[in-house]
Amino acid sequence: MNWRIPLSDIDFGSEEANAVQRVLESRWLTMGAVTQQFEEEFAAYVGARYAFAVTNGTAALHLACLAVGLEPGDEVIVPSLTFVATANVICYCGATPVFADIKSQDDLTISPEAIEARLTRKTKAIMVMHYAGYACDMPRIMALAKAHELAVIEDAAHAIGAELEDHKLGTWGDVGCFSFFSNKNLVTGEGGMVVTNDSTIAEKLRLLRSHGMTTLSWDRHMGHAWSYDVVALGFNYRIDEIRAAIGRVQLSKVERNNTRRRQLTSLYRQRFEDLTPAIIVPFSHHPGISSNHIMPILLPKGSNRTLFMERMKSMGIQTSIHYPPIHKFHIYAGAPGTSNGLLPFTEDVSSREVTLPLYPTLTDKAIEIVVRAAQDALIESAKQHV
């Protein structure tokens, strides 16, 4: 569909094209020098000792789970209001995701109180997700983890460039995982990064990313080795030089583009308060600096979300949902932490949330169009619902 205002768009220019062209001309396309540069620059940007570029964000999460030692029989506390990969990677290791509620309709991040309530003797780790680029309550979560000797994995897919207490998100826990999917704040198409400050975890990540091999093709190409051993059951989760080259350019734009996202989010919030205060914009007074990855709103209780989104579509404005809660999917039916209304905020918010367009090249005028369209869509959907 040819959207008047799409949900997301990419800030690509000649810089990305030129970076890709240089890789093609080098005739080395698999993971090599450009990837190493990307990793070094990314590590410096987020303040991590180690960074490993991978083929996607799911691979980053899977490697993180393996690196902290998840095994069959372990439990990991995780939000349900996130993309399904956050929970799937736990299952890849034979462990069990235990779902915990979010804080409130204003704070869509995992609740420390809910985490504590889900702890059992089987709990091995906590996996947080910084929803929309807003920080989870990491001081309290890290204190819980320390008290119970738990690993902490940060799903920072939404959160590149976001901060809390002068620490970039992704560097609070044992491992941080980023996604560079086509709608993210840093885009390579597919791609991701996993970061850590722990040298033991870093060595596991290095081995597991590439078949458990002790040397890589690039090492042998450069004459640093001529053979290799395989010392772990690893995976082929490598990124390539083309995407790494795009990533380097995109990384140089993150601060500028995140600033623009914050400006646009503030304008959305102001215009909704002026025109349609019945629509709630979450994270009204959230601590830290957000990356403002997406623009979630909550419709009034009792609204017909489907009719609202169809009305927006009829006006050429693309919307989405972040997210259908994981515990409602058939594959996770009966999972721990899902029965007897144990996730009330998650279930309420997920039934009313709509994601509006947000990207760095969006104009102030487009924001006005979207807000007024949302005002109209809310009125019209209410009429049809009656």
C-alpha positions in Angstrom: 0.0 0.0 0.0 1.2 3.5 -0.8 0.9 5.1 2.6 0.4 8.8 3.0 2.4 8.6 6.3 4.1 5.2 6.9 4.8 3.8 10.3 8.6 4.0 9.9 11.2 5.1 7.3 14.9 4.9 6.9 17.5 7.7 7.0 19.7 6.4 4.2 21.8 8.5 1.9 24.9 8.5 -0.3 27.0 7.7 2.8 25.5 4.2 3.1 25.7 3.6 -0.6 29.4 4.7 -0.7 30.2 2.5 2.3 28.7 -0.5 0.6 30.5 0.2 -2.7 33.8 0.3 -0.9 33.1 -3.2 0.5 32.2 -4.5 -2.9 35.4 -3.1 -4.3 37.4 -4.7 -1.6 36.2 -8.1 -2.7 36.0 -9.3 0.9 32.3 -9.7 1.8 32.2 -12.0 4.8 33.0 -10.9 8.4 36.3 -9.0 8.4 38.0 -5.7 9.0 34.9 -3.5 8.5 33.0 -5.7 11.0 35.8 -5.3 13.5 35.7 -1.5 13.1 31.9 -1.5 13.6 32.3 -3.6 16.8 35.0 -1.3 18.1 33.0 1.9 17.4 29.8 0.4 18.8 31.5 -0.7 22.0 33.0 2.7 22.5 29.6 4.4 21.9 27.7 2.3 24.4 30.6 2.1 26.9 31.1 -1.7 26.8 34.4 -3.6 26.8 33.3 -6.1 24.2 30.9 -6.0 21.2 30.1 -8.8 18.7 28.1 -8.1 15.6 25.7 -10.8 14.6 23.2 -11.6 11.9 20.1 -10.3 13.8 18.8 -9.3 17.2 17.4 -12.8 17.9 20.8 -14.3 17.4 22.2 -11.8 19.9 19.6 -12.8 22.5 20.2 -16.5 21.9 24.0 -16.1 22.3 23.4 -14.1 25.5 21.2 -16.9 26.9 23.9 -19.4 26.1 26.7 -17.3 27.4 25.1 -16.8 30.9 24.7 -20.6 31.0 20.9 -21.2 30.6 20.1 -24.9 30.6 17.0 -27.2 30.7 15.2 -26.8 33.9 16.2 -23.1 34.4 13.6 -20.4 34.6 14.0 -16.8 33.2 11.7 -14.0 34.3 10.7 -12.0 31.2 8.0 -9.5 30.2 5.1 -10.7 28.0 4.7 -7.2 26.4 7.6 -7.7 24.0 8.4 -9.3 20.7 8.1 -13.1 20.8 11.9 -13.6 20.2 12.5 -12.4 23.7 10.9 -15.5 25.1 11.7 -17.9 22.2 15.4 -17.7 22.8 15.0 -18.9 26.4 13.2 -21.9 25.0 16.0 -22.5 22.5 18.2 -23.3 25.5 15.6 -25.7 27.0 14.8 -23.2 29.8 11.4 -21.8 30.7 10.2 -18.2 30.3 8.2 -17.0 33.3 6.2 -13.9 32.5 6.0 -10.9 34.8 3.7 -7.9 34.5 4.6 -4.3 33.4 4.5 -1.4 35.9 1.4 0.5 34.8 -0.4 2.1 31.8 2.1 4.9 32.0 5.2 2.7 32.3 5.2 -0.3 29.9 8.5 -1.8 31.3 8.7 -4.9 33.4 7.8 -4.4 37.1 10.5 -5.1 39.7 7.7 -6.1 42.2 6.4 -8.6 39.6 9.9 -10.0 39.0 10.3 -10.6 42.7 7.0 -12.3 43.0 8.0 -14.8 40.3 11.3 -15.8 41.8 11.7 -19.5 42.5 14.6 -21.8 43.3 14.8 -22.5 39.5 15.2 -18.9 38.5 18.5 -18.4 36.7 18.2 -15.0 35.0 16.1 -12.0 34.5 15.6 -10.7 30.9 14.4 -7.1 30.6 13.1 -5.3 27.5 13.5 -1.5 27.3 10.1 -0.9 25.7 10.1 1.8 23.1 13.6 2.8 24.3 12.5 3.7 27.8 14.7 2.3 30.6 13.5 -0.4 32.9 14.1 0.2 36.6 17.6 -1.1 36.3 18.9 -0.1 39.8 16.2 -2.1 41.5 16.4 -5.0 39.0 20.2 -5.2 39.4 19.8 -5.2 43.2 17.3 -8.0 43.0 19.7 -9.9 40.7 22.6 -9.4 43.0 20.6 -10.5 46.1 19.5 -13.8 44.4 22.7 -14.4 42.3 20.9 -14.1 38.9 22.2 -13.1 35.5 20.6 -10.1 33.8 20.1 -10.0 30.0 19.0 -6.7 28.5 16.9 -6.8 25.4 17.9 -3.4 24.1 16.5 -3.9 20.6 14.5 -0.6 21.0 17.2 1.2 23.0 20.4 2.1 21.1 21.6 5.4 22.5 19.2 5.4 25.5 20.6 6.1 28.9 19.8 5.8 32.6 22.0 7.5 35.2 24.8 8.1 32.7 24.9 4.5 31.7 23.8 3.5 28.2 21.1 0.8 28.2 22.5 -2.5 27.3 25.5 -2.1 29.7 23.7 -2.4 33.0 23.3 -6.2 33.0 25.6 -9.1 32.2 24.8 -8.9 28.5 23.1 -6.4 26.3 21.4 -7.2 22.9 20.6 -4.9 20.1 18.7 -5.2 16.8 19.3 -3.4 13.5 16.1 -4.5 11.8 14.7 -2.2 9.1 12.5 -0.2 11.6 15.1 0.3 14.3 17.1 3.5 15.2 20.2 2.0 13.6 19.3 0.1 10.5 21.3 -2.6 8.5 18.2 -4.5 7.2 19.0 -7.6 9.4 21.7 -7.5 12.0 22.4 -7.1 15.7 25.0 -6.6 18.3 25.7 -8.3 21.7 27.8 -6.4 24.3 29.3 -7.3 27.6 31.9 -6.1 30.1 32.6 -9.7 31.3 35.7 -11.3 29.7 34.5 -14.8 30.4 31.1 -14.1 28.7 32.9 -12.4 25.9 35.0 -15.4 25.1 31.8 -17.6 25.0 30.1 -15.1 22.7 33.2 -15.1 20.4 33.2 -18.8 20.0 29.5 -19.5 19.8 29.0 -16.8 17.1 31.0 -18.8 14.6 30.7 -22.6 15.0 32.8 -22.7 18.1 35.9 -22.3 15.9 39.1 -21.0 17.4 40.0 -18.9 14.3 38.0 -17.3 11.6 38.2 -17.0 7.8 39.5 -13.4 8.2 42.3 -14.6 10.5 43.4 -17.1 7.9 43.0 -14.6 5.1 45.3 -12.2 7.0 47.9 -14.9 7.5 47.4 -15.1 11.3 46.4 -18.8 11.2 46.2 -21.6 8.8 43.9 -24.0 10.6 41.4 -24.1 13.5 40.0 -26.2 16.2 36.3 -26.5 17.2 35.9 -26.3 21.0 32.2 -25.6 21.4 28.9 -26.4 19.7 28.5 -23.0 18.1 26.3 -21.4 15.4 26.7 -19.4 12.2 25.5 -16.1 13.6 28.0 -13.9 11.8 27.2 -10.6 10.1 28.7 -9.6 6.8 30.9 -6.7 5.7 28.1 -5.0 3.7 25.8 -4.7 6.7 28.7 -3.8 9.0 29.5 -1.0 6.6 26.0 0.3 6.7 26.0 0.0 10.4 29.0 2.2 10.8 27.4 5.0 8.9 24.1 4.5 10.8 26.0 4.6 14.1 27.3 8.1 13.2 23.7 9.3 12.8 22.2 7.8 16.0 22.6 10.8 18.3 21.2 13.2 15.7 18.3 11.0 14.8 17.5 10.1 18.4 17.3 13.9 19.2 14.9 14.3 16.4 12.8 11.4 17.6 12.6 13.0 21.1 11.4 16.3 19.5 8.7 14.5 17.5 7.6 12.5 20.6 7.3 15.8 22.6 5.2 17.3 19.8 2.9 14.3 19.7 2.4 14.4 23.5 1.7 18.2 23.4 -0.8 17.9 20.5 -2.7 15.0 22.1 -2.9 16.9 25.4 -4.4 19.9 23.4 -6.7 18.0 21.1 -7.5 14.5 22.4 -6.6 14.1 26.1 -8.6 10.9 26.2 -5.8 9.3 24.3 -3.0 8.5 26.7 0.7 8.9 25.7 2.7 6.6 28.1 6.0 7.4 29.8 4.9 10.9 30.8 7.7 11.5 33.4 10.1 8.6 32.8 13.7 8.8 34.1 16.7 8.7 31.9 17.0 9.6 28.2 14.9 7.5 25.8 15.8 6.5 22.2 12.2 7.0 21.4 12.1 4.0 19.1 8.3 3.8 18.6 5.3 6.1 19.4 2.8 4.1 21.5 -0.5 5.5 22.5 -3.4 4.0 24.6 -7.0 4.3 23.4 -9.6 4.9 26.1 -11.0 1.8 27.8 -13.9 0.3 25.8 -12.6 1.7 22.4 -12.7 -0.5 19.4 -9.0 -0.6 18.3 -9.7 -2.5 15.1 -12.1 0.2 13.9 -9.7 2.9 15.0 -6.9 1.4 13.0 -9.0 0.8 10.0 -10.1 4.5 10.0 -6.4 5.6 10.2 -5.7 3.3 7.3 -8.5 4.8 5.3 -6.7 8.2 5.7 -3.4 6.7 4.5 -1.8 6.6 7.9 -0.1 3.3 8.9 -0.4 2.1 12.5 0.7 -1.1 14.3 0.5 -2.9 17.7 3.4 -3.3 20.1 2.7 -6.0 21.0 0.3 -8.9 21.1 1.3 -10.3 24.5 3.4 -13.4 24.2 1.5 -15.3 26.9 -1.6 -15.1 24.6 0.0 -17.0 21.8 -1.0 -20.6 21.4 2.6 -21.8 21.7 2.8 -20.3 25.2 -0.6 -21.3 26.5 -0.4 -22.3 30.1 3.1 -20.9 30.6 4.2 -19.9 34.1 2.9 -16.5 35.3 -0.1 -16.3 32.9 -3.0 -17.8 34.9 -5.5 -16.2 37.2 -5.1 -12.7 35.9 -1.4 -12.4 37.0 -0.6 -9.9 34.2 -3.4 -7.3 34.6 -1.5 -4.3 33.3 -0.1 -6.3 30.4 -3.5 -7.5 29.3 -5.1 -4.1 29.7 -2.4 -2.2 27.9 -2.0 -4.7 25.1 -5.7 -4.5 24.3 -5.6 -0.7 23.9 -2.1 0.1 22.5 -1.7 1.5 19.0 1.7 2.5 17.6 1.8 5.7 15.5 4.4 6.8 12.8 7.7 7.9 14.2 11.0 8.2 12.4 13.7 10.9 12.1 12.6 12.3 8.7 9.0 12.7 9.9 7.9 16.4 9.7 6.1 18.5 12.3 3.3 18.9 9.7 2.9 15.1 9.5 2.6 14.9 13.3 -0.3 17.4 13.1 -2.0 15.3 10.4 -1.6 12.1 12.4 -2.9 13.6 15.6 -6.0 15.1 14.0 -6.6 11.8 12.1 -6.4 10.0 15.4 -8.9 12.4 16.9 -11.3 11.7 14.0 -10.6 8.0 14.1 -11.5 7.8 17.8 -14.8 9.6 17.2 -15.7 7.6 14.2 -14.8 4.3 15.7 -16.9 5.1 18.8 -19.9 5.8 16.6 -19.5 2.5 14.7 -18.9 0.6 18.0 -22.2 1.8 19.4 
